[in-house]
Amino acid sequence: MSTVFLGADHAGFLFKNALKDALHVFGYVIEDLGAHELVSDDDYPEYASKVAHAVMTHPGSKGVLLCGSAEGMCMAANKFEGIRAGVGFSKEAARLMRTDDDANIICIPTRIALVDDKVEIVKTFLETPFSGEERHKRRVGELDALDAGSLRAYGPIGPGAVSGMTSIL
């Protein structure tokens, strides 16, 4: 089983510790990248960058980031090449970000009421494989090209959008 990297700022700190215990029970290998103590004015980019870097350098691994809204963590994580992070507000969102987008980091909001249990959302994310369907592979490839800065989109996007993308000079 691949490693799951956890990171949380002050808003996600308490849930991170509970999540770590739950994931251990399910047999996951966990690496906690902080925060390791509750500091009420810490900044989420520090933890997002630690988890994103760990996922980048450990192929096949996954990351879980926790903060108040999950949005800032998600924005910070997505700054890293090869990272596809999404906000996990439900089990269905977690499932779709894996099957359709091959997401490798899920960001969980801790200050917002969610449809499903947070542990179940994370478990769904970790247990769901990428579908590998051609259309999803194509879209992930387009994301990777955008990530590398080699393509930019213009005009309508749809099936065959690669032909609707052009190199940046």
C-alpha positions in Angstrom: 0.0 0.0 0.0 1.4 3.4 -0.9 1.9 6.2 1.6 -0.7 8.8 2.5 0.8 12.2 3.3 -1.2 14.3 5.7 -1.0 18.0 6.3 -3.2 20.5 8.2 -3.1 24.1 9.4 -4.7 25.1 12.8 -8.2 24.7 11.4 -7.6 21.1 10.4 -5.2 20.1 13.2 -7.6 18.3 15.5 -9.3 16.4 12.7 -5.9 15.4 11.2 -5.0 13.6 14.4 -8.4 11.7 14.4 -8.1 10.9 10.7 -4.5 9.6 11.2 -5.8 7.2 13.8 -8.7 6.0 11.6 -6.5 5.5 8.5 -4.1 3.4 10.6 -6.9 1.2 11.6 -7.8 0.7 7.9 -4.1 -0.3 7.3 -2.8 2.8 5.5 0.8 3.9 5.8 0.6 7.5 7.1 3.2 10.2 7.1 2.2 13.3 9.1 3.8 16.4 7.6 2.4 18.8 10.1 1.2 20.8 11.8 2.6 18.9 14.8 1.3 21.3 17.3 -1.7 23.7 17.3 -0.6 27.2 16.4 -3.6 29.4 15.8 -2.0 31.7 13.3 0.0 29.3 11.2 -0.3 29.5 7.4 -1.7 26.8 5.1 0.7 27.2 2.2 3.5 25.6 4.4 1.6 22.4 4.8 0.2 22.3 1.3 3.7 22.6 -0.1 5.0 19.9 2.1 2.3 17.4 1.1 2.4 18.4 -2.6 6.2 18.0 -2.7 5.9 14.6 -1.0 3.3 13.4 -3.4 5.4 14.6 -6.4 8.4 12.7 -5.2 6.7 9.5 -4.2 4.8 8.2 -7.4 1.6 6.5 -6.6 1.2 8.1 -3.2 -1.7 10.3 -2.2 -2.1 13.4 0.0 -4.8 14.7 2.3 -4.9 18.4 3.3 -7.2 19.8 5.9 -8.1 23.4 6.6 -11.1 25.6 7.3 -12.6 25.8 3.8 -10.1 23.6 2.0 -10.0 26.1 -0.9 -6.7 27.8 0.1 -5.0 24.4 0.6 -6.2 23.3 -2.8 -5.0 26.4 -4.5 -1.6 26.1 -2.9 -1.2 22.4 -3.7 -2.2 22.9 -7.4 0.7 25.3 -7.8 3.0 22.2 -8.0 3.6 20.4 -11.2 1.9 17.0 -11.4 -0.4 17.8 -8.5 -4.2 17.4 -9.1 -5.9 18.5 -5.9 -9.6 18.9 -5.4 -12.0 19.8 -2.6 -13.7 16.7 -1.1 -17.1 17.9 0.1 -18.7 14.5 -0.4 -18.0 10.9 -1.2 -19.3 11.4 -4.7 -16.9 14.4 -5.2 -14.0 12.2 -3.9 -14.9 9.3 -6.2 -15.2 11.5 -9.3 -12.0 13.4 -8.7 -10.2 10.0 -8.7 -12.1 8.2 -11.5 -12.3 11.2 -13.9 -9.3 13.5 -12.9 -6.8 11.1 -11.4 -6.5 13.5 -8.4 -3.6 12.7 -6.1 -4.5 15.1 -3.2 -7.9 15.6 -1.6 -8.5 18.8 0.4 -11.1 18.5 3.2 -12.9 21.5 4.7 -13.1 21.3 8.5 -15.2 24.4 9.2 -18.0 23.5 6.7 -20.8 21.0 7.3 -20.4 18.2 4.7 -22.9 15.8 3.2 -20.9 12.7 4.2 -18.6 11.8 7.1 -15.1 13.2 6.6 -13.3 9.9 7.2 -15.6 8.2 4.7 -14.9 10.9 2.1 -11.1 10.4 2.5 -11.5 6.6 2.5 -13.5 6.8 -0.8 -10.8 9.0 -2.3 -8.0 6.6 -1.3 -9.8 3.4 -2.4 -11.1 4.7 -5.8 -8.8 4.0 -8.8 -8.5 6.2 -11.9 -10.9 4.9 -14.6 -8.2 5.0 -17.3 -11.0 5.8 -19.8 -9.6 7.4 -23.0 -11.5 10.6 -22.5 -10.2 10.9 -18.9 -6.6 10.1 -19.9 -6.9 12.8 -22.7 -8.1 15.4 -20.2 -5.4 14.5 -17.6 -2.9 14.8 -20.4 -4.2 18.2 -21.3 -3.9 19.2 -17.6 -0.3 17.9 -17.5 0.5 20.0 -20.7 -1.0 23.1 -19.1 1.0 22.3 -15.9 4.2 22.2 -17.9 3.3 25.6 -19.4 3.5 24.2 -23.0 -0.1 24.6 -24.0 -2.8 27.2 -23.5 -6.5 26.8 -24.3 -8.4 29.1 -26.6 -11.9 28.9 -28.1 -14.5 26.3 -27.2 -13.3 23.3 -25.3 -14.7 19.8 -26.0 -13.8 16.4 -27.4 -10.6 16.7 -29.4 -9.7 19.9 -27.5 -6.0 19.1 -28.0 -6.5 20.4 -31.5 -7.9 23.5 -30.0 -4.8 24.1 -27.9 -1.6 25.8 -29.1 1.9 26.0 -27.9 3.0 29.1 -26.0 6.0 30.7 -27.8 
